[in-house]
Structure formats: structure tokens, C-alpha cells
Amino acid sequence: MDQLEKVHHHAVEHTKRKVHEDINRFLETKEEMPSFETYKRERQPYIEQIWTNVWINKASNDVSKRGKRAFLTDIGYDVEGVSRKIINKLFRDEIKLYMPFDVIGWLDERYAENHEYWASKYQKSRSAYIEREEERILKEKRSAIEREIEITAYKKLEKRAFLYFLYVRHLMGEHIAKVTPEITARVEKVWELYEEPTGAVLFGDDWRSYKHGRVDETYYHVFDQLIDNKLYGPIAKEILDDLPKHLREQYDALSDQTLTSSTLMWMIMEEIEEFKIDWLSHMQEEYIDDLLLLAHVPFDEERHQAMYEESLEKRKQREAEELAEIERQKEEEERMLEDIFGREYRPQTGRDIRYVLHIGETNTGKTHHALKQMKKGKTGLYLAPLRLLALEVYEKLNNEGLDSGLKTGEEEKDLDDATHLSCTVEMFHERDFFDVVVIDEAQMITDKDRGFSWYKAITNVNANEVHIIGSNNAKSIVLELLGDANIDIYDYERDIPLQVESSPFKIQQTEKGDALVCFSRKRVLETASKLRKDGYSVSMIYGSMPPETRKKQMERFIKGETTVIVSTDAIGMGLNLPIRRIVFLENEKFDGTKRRRLTSQEVKQIAGRAGRKGIYNVGKVAFTKDIQLMTRLIEQPDEPVQSFAIAPTNNVFERFQKYYRDLGTFFELWDKFDSPYGTIKATLSEERELYELIRGTEIEGRLSMMDLYGFLHLPFSKKEMPLILQWKNKMKAIARGGELPEPKIKTDTLEDLELTYKSLGLHLLFLYRLGRQTEAIYWERVREEISDDVHEHLKTDMTVYNKKCKYCGRSLPFEFPHTMCDDCHSKRYRRRFTKS
């Protein structure tokens, strides 16, 4: 208990000090001395509370945890295993009445019978109070006169501000004349000189460096210091001499000292600083040569004012000329932008082409009817949104006896004798003529990255007859693009109705003919793994899957080798499968920026794959949640497309090269170009990112601009670093005239196989672009083998794709709604709560 007794002693002494302070406050404001009994009567509750507060706080803060436990144990508490918070509360409750201090008794003993001591206490308290009050009143009077002086000085400073500004110009002109000619020759205006370094260094001790540590001095700092040194003192002296006499006399009387210019300068320093900042700011638009004229002209207010007005007039004239030149350059740039870009994105009119629009929902036979017409033509071209669809149509045409070729950028087949070509839309070339052309999935014209390929095909196609296939929402914009052309329109409706199931879908309800849709490769693999463990045979489709693998997966489903298909939204475009029911396992998707709910068009595009005439005469649709909301999206009328994407064409690049020859400038002009109403410029973000990797290198130096852009525009996954590095290494090899580095082949995991497939695809893009078709044949075979390996992996080895917590790796139930387990969530939440 030694510790507690020591704390008690300190608490008693602290209480006595606080009571003495309270007595002083009580006595000092009384003009007549109150009796001790009067004080005690009025202040007793407060005095007693002082002890309680002091004792509890001191004991709580100064007694150790061990001391508190010992105290509580001594008075009968069992504190073994009790938390610190409860120990503290018990201690505060019990200590309140322990070892009390009789404050009132102590006061009675000191003052009750000692009237002289009480009177002495009153006199001292009262005298100290009166002295403080007199000092306070004097201080207020001093502050008031200082404030009046500051206001008067500011008005006088404001009145003379223009004169001082003229003098600042004169000072700066003199100083600029001493600056080296090399500097003044390369700057035109004062603001440019402000930014020029002097070669000296400022340090944190100098408040003008604006921050702690080392700062390179500029001429702004020099002029700032120049005004301080040359003007502050004279300004203060001039204003002091002009101050009313009574103000100076009052200041002298109240301060016991004479008001000097130095004292006045510090009083109005802040006001002078405001004017200085304004002068320096006002000066920044002045021309250096105007100030140099002042250097050898002695300062005279009238003469310097005349010179300022003359320079002001000249500056206005020069600024008007500069604005006129800027306007001329702007107009010239607008004419250039119109010449390079503008005329490229106006739909061509008056062309002798028959257009046929096939408009309708998914799975209504639009593509079938359009291809039927294409096959009748002597020559034909099918433009697909996906390699898989191009491959499908190529094989279909060949099976029907037509000489068909395939061109997708990553492969070329049977092109020499082909009368009909099946291509991805990016392979379209406006100078090639065909009897009949089919452009599929025209609503893709709105895609911010690929939409311009549909725009180019629709508006620049060279054919006798063009069939354009699209959803209902694309109809109005296609008609607008075609203008007054010869157009036939065929509207298609589903023969097979869609039926939305009223109950939420559970994975256990999966049946033969179902297509389960989710929106990530990871979720597809997890779902397929779950279904296989439950005894289902499963096919899979997702975006990064090789098209050949995707085709084999589809064929297994069509032939009945698998009964269920699990897919991303890739199933929604052009894939005709015997699907009984489309099941949305998710209602949201990540669009590259954020997770968002599916749009009405996306839901309809995917749901439309349900049903197959003669097999399933009703297409069923199921959701895991929000059934009413998702049903409304299916039933919602299509909103017409309001805009479409545009991007550079070969013609644009050819016209650009009349003016410039580098891609950096091209990207700058593309940003400045205001695309026509109803269009959205492609961001070209991926091309720019690749360009920054090789900008200013030998690659840019040795390739023509159009060749370089062609390599920047190659259609590969530009989000994957291994592919970007591969692209860069191949570009170096081309620039140096060396052999293209061969792609690395890794086959350990599914991820390795898929990346290897993409790597081979990029290699083939280079080979075909460089005209090395013979060499490409070998690599196509290698890629086909990798595709087979992916297919076999998906057929046999799916056990590793369980749903797991992303933090601890623990297996999670399939329908668990989160990506981390409850334990990890609890730990992370508890850690955040504790920190806060």
C-alpha cells in the first residue's frame, strides 16, 4: 500500500492548491471583504467535490495495474482473469470513499479563527486582481490605437499603391538589365523570367523558400527580396511622416516608447505583403523589352506613368495580334483536322448498292437467311464478330461445296481459289469487291473499342448487295448511316416463346439441356467442377478459351456427349446450340471498370439462346434472385442505339502524313478532333500504351508510321504482361532485321495452356502481317495441338477448381455468396474495428 499512500499524499496537496485558487477567485471580485463563513456556505459543495475528483483521477492514473489488483484483493474481490476494463471500474468505485480527506475541517483549522490571515488573503487577492484589470484595460487601449494606426496606414498605402507599383517596375527594369543576355534573349514576358533559376540555393531558414529544406532560387525570389529591401523601409517612413499627430502621441503615451518607422513597418507588414503579391502578379504579363527601357531612366512619377501607359497600350496591341495569330492557327488546325478526319466519318451517299437489313431478336434465323443469299452470289464475304463464328461459317460453306476461304488475322486458309470469304470484321478492306456481303451483329457498332470496324464495313463496303444483321436497337442507326440508299428491311420474331421460371434456381435443379451463365472464367470452372462432382457431364465456354476448343466443347453438347453447358456471356453471340433453359447464376458483371447489373439488351441477347425449333419449342429462362426485376429487363422494349464508335482508317493515316510523320502527333490530333454528332471516338488507349513502350526508340525510327500503327493495332490481349513483352521483343527483332523470337510453350496447367495459345496467336499475327504464310502453317499446327490439350484438360481434370476463400484457401459451399469465408471476414473486421 506504499504506492497508494504516496498517491494519497499528492492528491491532498493538489486539492489544497485548487482550494486556495478557488478562494482567490472568490475574494478578488468582491469590493468589500466577505467573511470566511460566507465563503464556506457558498462554496462547500464545490470544495468537497474537488477532493473527490482529484483523488479518483490521481488514484486511477497513478496506481499501477498490479497495485489496483492488490487493493481489490485486500478488500475481498477475486480478480483472477478479470479484464483490465472491469478492474479499472471496480477500483474507481471502491477508491472513492477510501482514505477520505476532510477538506472543510482543514479549511476551518486554517481560517475559522484566524480573521487576520483571512483579511490578509483578501487584500492580496484583491490587489492582484485590480493590477491585472488595469493591465488589461491598458492593453486594450494599446491594441485599439495600434489598430487605428494600421487602418490609417493601410488607407495611405492604398492611396499610394500605384506610385509604388511604378517604382517596382523601375526597380525590376534596373535589375533585369543586369541579368545575363542569354536569359533575357530566351524569355519574352516577366512570368517566364520568374521561372528561370539563378543558380543559387535557398534553405528552409529563409521563409521565402516557402518550404523546409533546399530550394533552387528563381528570379521570382530575387524580385520578391528586391522589393523587401528597397521599398519596405521607405514606405513605412513615408506613411509614418504622414500619420496624424494625435495617433503618434497616443501610441507614445500608451506604449512608453516612440513610434518609429521600423515599428510601423512590422505593424503593417501583412498589408504591404498583400500589395507586393499584387504587384508581382500584375507584373508577370509585362514584356521584358518594355521594362528594359526603364533601366536608364531616373525615376519620375509622371514620366514613368506615361511610359507605363505607353507600354500598356503596346501590350494590348501585341496581345490582340497574338490572339489573332492563335485564332488563325486554331482555324488552320480545324481545317487540318477536317481534312484528316472529318470527311472520313460522313456516310457515303448515292452508291449503287442494294442493302438488306435483317433485324430481330436472338435465335430468329437472321444469319441463316442472310448467308443463304450470300451463297447465291458469284463472290461473297461474311464478316463475323468472333473468330469462332468466322470458322463456323467457313466450314459450313466448304461443306456445302463452295470454294471458301478463312481470314482472321491469326490464320489464313484456302484464300487462293476462294470465291467466298469468311472473316472477322477487322479484316474488312474497302477496296475489295464482292457480289454479296454479310455483316453480322451490327449492334456491335456501339462497342467503344471495336465498333469502328462495323462502321467502316457498313459505310465503305464495295458490293452489289449487302446484308446487315442486327438486333432491334441497331435498326435506326443503321438506317441513318445508309441515308437514302436502296434498302429492304426484314423484321424477324421468335417462333419459340421465352418462359421465365417463377422460383429462384438452385444448382441441384440442373437438368439436361441447361446452359448455366456466369461472368468470369473462374466462376465457369468452379461451376463445371461442382456439376461434374454431382454426376453431370459438362461443356464449357468462356472468352479466353481457344476458339477450336470452344467449338469442340459445343460439339460435345450438340452430340449429347455432355448434358449441361456452363458459359460466360460469350454464349450470347452467334452460337446456335440445343439449349432447353438458360440459367443466370449472376445478374451482374464486371465491365472492366466496375461491377454493374446486366442491361436489358445483354439479358435478352443471352436469354434468347434458350429454345431450339423441333427440340425445345419453349425456351426457358431461370434466375437465382431478383426474378421480377430481371423479367422486366427481358420484356423491356429495345432502346435505339444513339451513338457509335469511330477510329482511324488507312485513308486517315494517308491524309495525316501530308502534315506530320510521327504517331505521337497523330494521337494528339486525334484527341483534338471533335467527332461528328452521334459518334464516339475510340480511346486508342491500348495502342497508346504500347506506343509509349517504344516511343523514341530504334523501333519507331526504323518503321514507317502506318506499319508501326498496324503492329500497335494487332488484336491481342494487351492486359497480360507476358504478351506485351513478347510483342515488344518481336518489334525489336523487326527493327533490327533479326528473326522473330519464337513463343514460349508451357503446358503444366490450364492457365499455362491458355497463355501459350494466346502467345502462339500473337506470333501468328506477326507472321501473317509480315507475309510469312508458309512459316505460319507450322505454328497453326502447334496452336491446334495446344487447343487439343486445353480441350482434354477441360474434359478430364476439373477437380482443382473448387470454390475457395481467397485469403485462407478453405473450401466454400458452391452457393456461398462471398469470396472469403466467415472466419476471415470476422478476423479482418475485428482488426479494422480494433485499429479504429
SEVOSE-405333 format. One record per residue (C-alpha): residue in three letters; x, y, z. Coordinates in pm, whole numbers, plus 32768, in hexadecimal, padded with zeros to 4 digits. Each point is the difference from the previous one (the first is absolute). Layout:
SEVOSE-405333
ALAXYZ ...
END
This chain:
SEVOSE-405333
MET800080008000 ASP812F80E87FFF GLN7FAE80667E9C LEU7E9880578058 GLU806980CE8130 LYS80F580C67F29 VAL7EF080457F02 HIS7F158064811C HIS80FD80FE8082 HIS8022809D7EA5 ALA7E85800C7FDB VAL7FDC80B8814C GLU810781047FA1 HIS7F65802E7EA7 THR7EA88031809F LYS8088810A80EC ARG809680C07ED8 LYS7EB67FF77F43 VAL7F3E80778134 HIS80F38126802F GLU7FCB80597E91 ASP7E887FF58034 ILE801D80E68133 ASN80C980FB7F31 ARG7EFB7FFF7EE9 PHE7EE880298100 LEU80A2812280B9 GLU809B80CB7EE6 THR7EBD807D7F64 LYS7F62806F814B GLU801C8175804B GLU7FC47FBB8173 MET809D7EDC80B5 PRO7F0D7EDB8034 SER80237F2C813D PHE80987EA77FFB GLU7EAC7F708066 THR7F6280A47ECF TYR81047F607F1B LYS7FD27EA980A0 ARG7E8680147FEA GLU800480557E8C ARG81217F1D7F90 GLN7FED7ECD80E5 PRO7F617F0C7EFF TYR810180637EFA ILE81257FE980F4 GLU7F9E7EA1806C GLN7FD97F987E92 ILE8162807D7FBA TRP808C7EF780E9 THR7F2C7EEA7F6C ASN806680537E9B VAL8171802F804C TRP80177EC080CF ILE7F4C7F1F7F06 ASN80C380847ED4 LYS81537FF480AA ALA7FC57EA4808A SER7F7E7F7F7EB0 ASN812180927F39 ASP81257FD680F0 VAL7FBD7EAD80A4 SER80877EE07F30 LYS7F317EDE7F80 ARG80A77F1E8101 GLY7FB680FB8117 LYS7E91800E7F9F ARG7FE67E858001 ALA80AA7FF18159 PHE7F128109808A LEU7ECB7F4B7F82 THR80817EB0807F ASP803E8097815A ILE7E998075801B GLY7F717EAE7F97 TYR7FE47FF87E82 ASP806F7ED07F30 VAL80A480A47ED2 GLU80A97ED17F63 GLY7FC380097E84 VAL7F2F81408015 SER803380F37EDE ARG80BA81498025 LYS7EC780C87FB4 ILE7F3B7F61811E ILE812A801E80F0 ASN800D81777FBC LYS7E8B802D8039 LEU80037F3D8149 PHE812F80C28078 ARG7F6081557FB5 ASP7EC17F9A80B4 GLU80B37F838138 ILE8111810B801C LYS7F00811A800C LEU7FC47FD78178 TYR81547F73805A MET80E880D980D9 PRO7F1F81377FED PHE808F815C802F ASP7F3180F480D7 VAL802481387F2A ILE7F0A80CE80CE GLY80B17FA08143 TRP814C80667F6C LEU7F6A81537F97 ASP7F65803C8159 GLU81497FB580A6 ARG80B480F97F1A TYR7F0781227FEE ALA7ED87FDD80F3 GLU80A680AD8128 ASN811680B47F42 HIS7F4A813B7F8D GLU814380C37FC1 TYR80817EF07F18 TRP7EB380037F45 ALA8010817D7FE0 SER81677FEB7F7F LYS7F917EFC7F00 TYR7EEB80E97F8A GLN80EA812D7FDB LYS80FD7F3B7F31 SER7EF77F697F1E ARG7F53814E7FCD SER814480BC7FB8 ALA80737EFF7F01 TYR7EAD800C7F54 ILE7FFC817F7FED GLU81607FFC7F71 ARG7F9D7F017EF5 GLU7ECC80C87FA3 GLU80CB813F7FD6 GLU80F77F467F22 ARG7EE37F6E7F33 ILE7F6081547FCB LEU814E80977F9C LYS803D7EE27F0F GLU7EAA80307F60 LYS804681747FD3 ARG81527FAF7F66 SER7F607F017F15 ALA7EF480FB7F9E ILE80FB81117FA9 GLU80DA7F077F43 ARG7ED37F8D7F3A GLU7FA4816A7FB0 ILE8166803F7F8E GLU7FF77EC77F25 ILE7EB580687F5E THR807F81617FBF ALA814A7F7A7F79 TYR7F4B7F0B7F1A LYS7F2B81167F6D LYS813680CE7FBB LEU80B17ECE7F71 GLU7ED47FBD7F22 LYS8001816B7F8B ARG81717FEE7FA0 ALA7FF27E9A7F77 PHE801680617E90 LEU812C80E18044 TYR80AD7EE080B2 PHE7FA57F197EDF LEU80AA80ED7F0C TYR81327FFC80E0 VAL7FFA7E828008 ARG800480017E81 HIS812B80EA8007 LEU80BB7F2280FA MET7FB87EC87F35 GLY806A80A97EBD GLU814E8060809F HIS80337E9E8080 ILE7F9D7F577EB7 ALA810680D37F4F LYS81047F4D80D6 VAL7F7F7EA47FA8 THR80D67F437F04 PRO7F9880387E94 GLU7FE57E867FCC ILE7ED77FFC80EC THR7F50813C7F8A ALA80297F8C7E98 ARG7F337EC4803A VAL7EE8809780D1 GLU7EFA80F17F85 LYS7F258047812D VAL804880328170 TRP7F4C7EC08069 GLU80FA7F3B7F32 LEU811F80B080B3 TYR7F5D7FB38150 GLU80317E8B7FB8 GLU816D801E7F99 PRO80F67F788105 THR811780EA8070 GLY80EC7EE6805D ALA7FF080558173 VAL7F5C7F2E810E LEU7F0D80628115 PHE7FE17F3D8143 GLY7EE67FC880F7 ASP807E811380E7 ASP7F9B80FC7EF7 TRP7E8580268016 ARG7FF580647E92 SER805C7E9D7F99 TYR7E967FA78056 LYS805E7EAC808B HIS81007F5B80DB GLY81457F867F6D ARG80BB80547EC2 VAL7F5580C97EEC ASP809580787EB9 GLU7FE7817B7FEE THR7F46809A7ED8 TYR7FE281697F8F TYR7EAE801080AA HIS80B87FD9814C VAL80F8810C7F92 PHE7EF181007FB0 ASP7F447FA7813D GLN813A804880CD LEU804A813B7F34 ILE7EB3809D8062 ASP80387FA1816C ASN815480A88008 LYS7FB381367F33 LEU7E9880578054 TYR7F947F868156 GLY80CE80FB80C8 PRO7FB581357F27 ILE7E8D7FA97FF3 ALA7FEE7FE6817D LYS80BE814A8030 GLU7F2780B87F05 ILE7EBF7F8780A1 LEU8084804D815E ASP805081667F9D ASP7EA080247F7D LEU7F4E7F6D8131 PRO7F2180F080C9 LYS80BC808E812B HIS7EFD7F918102 LEU80267E947F99 ARG817780078033 GLU7FDB80B6814E GLN7EFF7F078080 TYR80DC7EDC7F98 ASP8130809B80AE ALA7F3B803D8140 LEU7F687EA48012 SER813D7F447F9B ASP810780C580BF GLN80C880107EBE THR800D80CC7EBE LEU7F597F787EC4 THR81197FC97F01 SER7FF27FA37E8F SER80927EAC8057 THR7EEA7FBE80FC LEU7EF9807B7F0A MET808F7F1F7EED TRP7FCD7ECB80D9 MET7EA28078805A ILE7F9780187E91 MET80E07EE97F77 GLU7ED77F267FA3 GLU7F5B811A7F3E ILE814080527F43 GLU80277E8D7FAD GLU7EA47FFE7F64 PHE805B81247F20 LYS814F7F647FA9 ILE7F597EBD7F8D ASP7F1080CE7F30 TRP811E80C77F62 LEU80C67EC77FAA SER7ECA7F597F74 HIS7FA581347F32 MET816080107F78 GLN80097E9E7F78 GLU7F5080587EB9 GLU80F0811F7FB5 TYR80FE7FDD7EE8 ILE81727FF68057 ASP805E80FC7EF2 ASP7F0680FF808F LEU80A47FE88158 LEU815E801A7F71 LEU7FA0815C7F7D LEU7FD68070816C ALA815C7F94806C HIS80B381467FA6 VAL7EE180F3803E PRO801480A2815B PHE7EC07FCC80C0 ASP7F0281127FD1 GLU7E937FBA8048 GLU7F6D80BA7ED6 ARG80FD7F807F06 HIS7FED7E988078 GLN7E84800C8001 ALA800680737E96 MET80F57EEB7FA9 TYR7F207F0180B0 GLU7ECA80737F43 GLU80C37FF17EBC SER80777E9E8049 LEU7E9F7FA0806A GLU7F7680767EB3 LYS81157F4D7F45 ARG7FC17EC680CA LYS7E8D80087FAC GLN8058801E7E93 ARG80FA7EE38012 GLU7F0A7F2680BF ALA7EF680487EFA GLU80F67F947EF2 GLU80587ECA80C6 LEU7E917FAA802D ALA7FC980347E8D GLU81257F177FB8 ILE7F7A7EFF80F4 GLU7EAD80187F57 ARG80A27FDC7EAA GLN80C07ECE8076 LYS7EC57F74809A GLU7F42802D7EBB GLU81227F667F42 GLU80027EDB80F2 GLU7E877FD67FDC ARG80277FF97E84 MET81167EFF8026 LEU7F307F2C80EF GLU7EDB80117F11 ASP80E17F9D7EDF ILE809F7EDE80BE PHE7ED87F7C80C6 GLY7EBA80B67FBE ARG7FA97F8E7EA3 GLU80577E988057 TYR7ED97FDC80EB ARG7EE780807F23 PRO7F2F7EE17F73 GLN80277FDD7E87 THR7EC1803A7F3D GLY7F8C7FBC7EA1 ARG80AA7EAB7FE5 ASP7F607EFA7F1E ILE7FE67EF28108 ARG7ED07F3C8073 TYR7FF57FEB817C VAL7F367EF880B6 LEU7FCC80268176 HIS7FB67EC980CF ILE7F7F8086814A GLY7F837F39812A GLU80427F4C8144 THR80FE7EF08042 ASN7FBF7EA67F6D THR7F0780727EF6 GLY80B47F867EC7 LYS808B814F7F8F THR815D7F807FB6 HIS7F7B7EC87F53 HIS7F3480CD7F06 ALA811A80F77FBE LEU80FF7EEA7FBF LYS7F087F547F1A GLN800381377F22 MET817B801F8015 LYS802E7E9C7F82 LYS7F3E805B7EC3 GLY80FD810E7FA4 LYS81277FBD7F1C THR80DE808B8114 GLY7FAB803C816A LEU808A80868146 TYR7F897FAF8160 LEU807880EB8115 ALA7FE87F67815D PRO802C8093815E LEU80C47ECE8077 ARG810A7F177F73 LEU7F257EDB8064 LEU7EDB807C7F2C ALA80E580457EDA LEU80897E9E8021 GLU7EA17F6F801C VAL7F8680AE7EC3 TYR81417FA47F46 GLU7FCC7E8F804B LYS7E8B80167FB2 LEU8041809B7EA8 ASN810A7EFD7FAC ASN7F1A7EE3806E GLU7EF980877F0F GLY80F57FF47EDB LEU8067816F7FE8 ASP816C80647FD7 SER802080B3814D GLY812980A980A7 LEU8041806E8165 LYS80B4813B8074 THR80078070816A GLY8155809F8035 GLU807F7ECC80B8 GLU7FBC7F087EE6 GLU7FCE7FFF7E89 LYS7F747ECE7F4E ASP7FAC7FB17E95 LEU801481697F8C ASP80947FC97EA3 ASP7ED17F677F50 ALA7EF1807380F0 THR7EC580A17F72 HIS7F6F8036815A LEU80BD80808130 SER7FAD7FE08170 CYS80B5810880CE THR7FFC80B58148 VAL7F7C815F7FD1 GLU815980998040 MET807D7F597EBF PHE7F1380CD7F25 HIS80AA80CA7EEC GLU7F3281057F47 ARG80B57FD27EB5 ASP7F9D7E917FD9 PHE7EC47FC17F33 PHE7F057EE88040 ASP7EB57FAC7F63 VAL7F577FCB8154 VAL807D80698159 VAL7F6D7F998153 ILE805080D58134 ASP7F9A7F4C8140 GLU7FA8808D815A ALA7FE8816B7F88 GLN7F9A8076815B MET81737FD78059 ILE803081517F53 THR7FD18097815C ASP812D7F498096 LYS80FA81098072 ASP81307F387F8F ARG7F897F367ED3 GLY7ECC80BC7F87 PHE80BA80C07EF1 SER803C7EB97F43 TRP7E877FDA7FCD TYR7FE4816F7FA6 LYS81107FDC7EFA ALA7F667EC57F70 ILE7E9D808C7FF0 THR805F814F7F67 ASN81217F987F1E VAL7F9E7EA67F85 ASN80397FC87E8A ALA7EF67F0E7F81 ASN7EC37FD37F36 GLU7F367F8A8128 VAL804180298176 HIS7F477F438112 ILE801580A08158 ILE7F977F2F812D GLY7FAF80A7814C SER7F228016812F ASN7ECF80E28010 ASN80BC811A80AD ALA80F7801E7EDD LYS7EF780397EF5 SER7FDD817A8013 ILE8173804D8004 VAL80497F1A7ED9 LEU7EEB80A97F39 GLU80928152805A LEU81597F967F86 LEU7F767F7D7EB7 GLY7F3A813F7FBD ASP7F397FF37EBB ALA80977EB77F86 ASN7F2F7EE67F6D ILE7F9A7F3F813A ASP7F257ECE8040 ILE7FA97FB18168 TYR7FA37EAC808B ASP7F877FF58167 TYR801E7EB480B6 GLU7F437F83812D ARG803A7ECC80D2 ASP7F337ECF7FA7 ILE80597F718153 PRO7F7B80BF8130 LEU80D480468134 GLN7F787F968152 VAL809A80878142 GLU7FEE7F118127 SER7F5D80968134 SER80DC7F578109 PRO816E804C8049 PHE80E97F007F61 LYS80D77F1C80D9 ILE812F7F457F79 GLN7F607EB68066 GLN7EE880457F03 THR80EB7FEC7ED4 GLU7F6F7F287EE9 LYS80637F817EAA GLY800881167EFB ASP8048811580FB ALA80FB81177FBA LEU807B809E8142 VAL808481637FC9 CYS80F480BD80DE PHE80F481197FB6 SER81627F91804B ARG80DF7EE37F94 LYS803D7FA9816E ARG7E8B7FDB8045 VAL7FD17F2B7EC6 LEU81117F0E8070 GLU7F7C7FF28167 THR7E9E7FBE7F86 ALA806E7EF27F07 SER80CF7F578111 LYS7ED5800080EE LEU7F187F6C7EF8 ARG80F67EEF7F9F LYS80247F97816B ASP7E847FEB800C GLY80027F107ED6 TYR7FB880E97EDA SER80C37FFE7EB9 VAL805A81697FB5 SER807980DB7EDF MET80958157803A ILE801B814A7F43 TYR80BD81378070 GLY80AD81237F54 SER816E7F9C8024 MET7FBB7E9D7F89 PRO809D7FAF7EAC PRO7EF3800C7EEE GLU80567E9E7F91 THR7FD27F878166 ARG7EBB80C08018 LYS7F887F587EC1 LYS80517EA68087 GLN7F52804E8148 MET7ECB806B7F3E GLU800A7ECA7F23 ARG80077F1F8134 PHE7EC580B0807D ILE7F557FEE7EAA LYS80517E8A7FDD GLY7F857FB6815F GLU81537F9E808B THR7FC1810E8107 THR7EAB8057808D VAL804781578095 ILE80C5812E7F8B VAL809B810880E3 SER805A81477F54 THR804D816F8020 ASP7F3B80FB7F30 ALA80CD7F827ED5 ILE7ED77F167FCB GLY7F29812A7FA0 MET80A480497EB2 GLY7FBE7F237ED2 LEU80177EAD80AB ASN7ED87F257F99 LEU7FE07EE680FC PRO7EE17F1B8067 ILE7FC680AC814E ARG7EC77FB080C8 ARG80328103810E ILE80E8812A8037 VAL8055802A8172 PHE809781488078 LEU80D87FA8812E GLU80598172801D ASN7F45813F7FA9 GLU813780DB8001 LYS8147800D7F40 PHE814A80B88012 ASP801B80E07ECE GLY817280568025 THR7FBB812380ED LYS7EFE7F8F80FE ARG7F007EF4804A ARG7EAD80617F77 ARG7EAE7F637FC1 LEU7FC37F6B7EA8 THR7F5280E17F07 SER7EB77FA27F5E GLN80B07FBD7EB4 GLU81037F1D80A5 VAL7EF67F3680B4 LYS7F337FD77EC1 GLN81317FA77F2D ILE805A7EE380EF ALA7E9F7F90805A GLY7FAC7FEF7E8C ARG80E17ECF7FDD ALA7EFA7F2E80B6 GLY7F287F227F26 ARG80417F487EBA LYS7EEF7FC57EFE GLY7FA47E927FEE ILE80BE7FAF8141 TYR7F9080FA8107 ASN7ED180C27F83 VAL7FFD80D98139 GLY813D80AE8073 LYS8018800E8179 VAL80BD810480CC ALA80577FEB8172 PHE80A680EC80FB THR80907FC5815A LYS7F6E81468089 ASP7F4C81457FA4 ILE7F197F437F15 GLN7F0081177FD3 LEU810C81027FB2 MET80B27F207F06 THR7EB57FA27F5D ARG7FB781737FCA LEU815380207F53 ILE7FA37EE67F10 GLU7EAE809C7FB6 GLN808481637FE4 PRO7FF5808C7E9A ASP815380367F5E GLU80808163801A PRO808C80737EB1 VAL817980277FEE GLN80518174800D SER817180007FAB PHE81117F2B7F6D ALA81787FE98011 ILE80F9807E7F01 ALA81797FCE7FE3 PRO811880527F0A THR7FFF7F617EA6 ASN81117FD87EFA ASN7F7681307F47 VAL802280CE813F PHE816C7F9C8027 GLU804B804D7E93 ARG7F7281608023 PHE80AE80348150 GLN81517FC07F5F LYS7FD381347F26 TYR803780C78141 TYR80C77F2C80F6 ARG80BB7EB98013 ASP7FFC7F90816D LEU7EFB7F4180C9 GLY802780DA8134 THR7F7581297F3E PHE7EF47F227F69 PHE7F7C7F9D8158 GLU80008170806A LEU7F3580657ECD TRP7F137EDC8034 ASP7FB88089815C LYS7FBF815C7F72 PHE7F177F847EED ASP7E928034805C SER7F507ECF7F78 PRO7EB680397F48 TYR7EB6800180BA GLY7F937EA1805C THR81607F717FFE ILE80F77FA78111 LYS81737FFD7FBB ALA80B97EC18056 THR80E9804E8121 LEU81287F4F7F59 SER80767FCC8167 GLU809B7EAC7FBD GLU80B780817ECB ARG8082812980C6 GLU807F7F24811C LEU80C07F277F0B TYR808281337F4B GLU808E808E8144 LEU80D07EC08022 ILE80B680447EB7 ARG7FE481797FDC GLY814A809D7F9A THR80AA7EAD7FDB GLU809C7F5F7ECD ILE7EB17F517FC7 GLU7F5181497FBA GLY812A80817F3D ARG80147EDB7F0E LEU7E917FB57FB6 SER7F1480D27F31 MET7EE780A180C1 MET7EEE7F2D7F61 ASP80C27EBC8034 LEU803D805D816A TYR7E90804F803D GLY7FA37EB47F60 PHE80D57F4A8101 LEU7F7180D6811B HIS7EA27FA37F8B LEU80367E867FF8 PRO7ED77F5880AC PHE809C7F52812D SER7FC480118178 LYS80B9813E8061 LYS7FB57FD68173 GLU80EF7ED9802C MET816980608040 PRO809E7EC47F66 LEU7F54804E7EB6 ILE8066816F800E LEU816C7F9C8037 GLN7FE77F077EE3 TRP7F7481117F1E LYS811B80ED805B ASN810E7EFA7FC4 LYS7F717FB07EAA MET7FF781737FAA LYS8172801D805E ALA80507ED77F20 ILE7F47809E7EDB ALA80B0814F8031 ARG81567F568009 GLY7FB87F157EDF GLY80207ECB80DB GLU7F307EC68024 LEU7EB8801580BE PRO80277F66815D GLU7F397EBE8012 PRO7EE77FEF8101 LYS80427F468144 ILE7F2E7EC7802A LYS7F917F9F815F THR7F047EE9803B ASP80027FBB8177 THR7EB0809A805A LEU7EC580757F51 GLU807581678032 ASP814E7FAA7F5C LEU7F507F5E7ED9 GLU7F17812A7FCC LEU811D80FB8013 THR80CD7F2B7F11 TYR7EDB7FFE7F0D LYS7FEB817C800E SER817980187FD6 LEU7FEF7F267EC8 GLY7EE180D67F81 LEU80D3813B8026 HIS811F7F577F49 LEU7F147FA97EE2 LEU7F8181677FF2 PHE816680707FC2 LEU80447EEF7EFF TYR7ECC80517F31 ARG803E81768016 LEU81647FC47F83 GLY7F827F227EE4 ARG809F7EC18088 GLN7ED77F197FC1 THR80D27EC87FC7 GLU80A7801E8152 ALA7EAB8042809B ILE7F817EA77F99 TYR80ED7F5880F7 TRP7F9C80E18121 GLU7E8F7FD07FB2 ARG80367E8A8030 VAL80B2803F814B ARG7EE480DF806F GLU7F027EF67F9C GLU80BA7F0780DD ILE7FF280F68125 SER7E8C802E7FBF ASP7FD47E84800F ASP80BE7FFB8149 VAL7F17810A808E HIS7ED57F327F8E GLU80887EC480A2 HIS804E80BD8140 LEU7E9B807F8012 LYS7F797EA17FBB THR80CA7F4E810A ASP80A680DA8109 MET7F0580E780A6 THR80287F96816B VAL80E48124805F TYR7EFA810A7FB6 ASN7F4480038147 LYS7F73813D8091 LYS80FC80738107 CYS8034812380EB LYS80ED80F07F54 TYR80BA803F8148 CYS80267EB280B4 GLY7FB17F0F7EE1 ARG7EF17F4980C3 SER7EF77F557F26 LEU7EB380BA7FF5 PRO7EA27F817FB0 PHE7FB0803A7E91 GLU7EE280F08043 PHE80C180C2810C PRO7FC9816B7F95 HIS8159808E8057 THR816C7FCE7F99 MET80847FE18166 CYS7F927F198116 ASP7F4E807A813A ASP81357FCC80D9 CYS80DE80D77F1E HIS7EF281087FEB SER7FDE8001817B LYS8178801F8034 ARG8021811A7F05 TYR7ED480B88090 ARG807E7FD88163 ARG8159807E7F9C ARG7F6D81377F5B PHE7F1D803F812B THR81237FE080F1 LYS80D780F47F39 SER7EEC80FF7FF5 
END
